[in-house]
Amino acid sequence: MTVISWIILGLLAGAIAKFLLPGRDPGGLVGTTLIGIAGAFIGGWISARWLDHPVSTDFYDGATWAAAIGGSLVLLIAYRLLFGNSRD
């Protein structure tokens, strides 16, 4: 997959992660979008590095989507834990 497809996958993974983990985010829509993109990259890297599942070149691979959404969820939870009270 190209970098553009990883960015698109990250945008969609961020939206899915936000749907699965509703609530107020400190960064709003832009922050959640950036977390989704970073989560897709980190999830793919972790999957290839430690889970012995290389990143597929197919955009519709389920394991690639799971890694991207999982990475986005982890980053979104960490972001909320670190910066969750900044809007109060």
N, C-alpha and C positions, 0 to 999 in steps of 0.2 A: 504494500500500500504506500501511497505517496504521503507527503506531509499534509497536503490539502485534505486528503481523505481522513487522516488522523484528526485533523482539526474539526471536520464535519462530524466524525464519530464522537469526538469529545463534546461537541455542542449537544448532540443528542444524548450522550451518556450523562452529561450534567443535568439536562432536563429530566431524564428518567430518575436520576439520583435525587433531585429536588422533589419529584413526585413521590418517591418512596420515603423521603425524609422531610415532610412538610414542616413549616414553621418559619419564623423570622430569621433571616440570615444577616449578619453584620454588613456584608458587602453588597447586598441587593442582587439585581439581575446580572450586572456586569461581573461581580465577584463570583457568583455561582457559575457563570459561563466560563470564566477563566479557570475555576476549580475543575470544571468538567473536562476542559482541554488538557490541563495538567494531569488529571486523574487518568485520562485515556493513555497518555504517554507513560505514566508511572505504572499503571496496571499492565500495560503491554511489556514494559521492561521487566517487571517482577515475574510475569508469566514466562518470559523467555529465559530469564536468568536463573530463577530458583525453582520454578515449577516444571521445568523441562518441557515446556510446551511452546515451541517457537511461534512467533507471530505469523499468522497466515497472510497470504497476499490477497485473499478473498475478503471483500468488504462485508459479506454476509455470513462470516464464520461465527458461530455461536460462542465459541470459547474466546474469541477476540472481543466480542461485545460484553461477555461476562467479565473479562479482565478490565475493560474500560469502565464499566459501571461500578465494579468493585473498587477500583482505584478512585473513582469520583466519590463514592460513598465514604471511603476512608478519609480522603482529604476534606470532605465537607464536615464530617464529624470532628476531625482535628481542628478545623477552622472555627467551628462553633465553640469548641472547648477553649481555644486560645483567645478568641475575640468576641465571644458571645454576648458579653455585657457592655460592649462599647456603645450601643445605641441607647442604653437606659439613662 
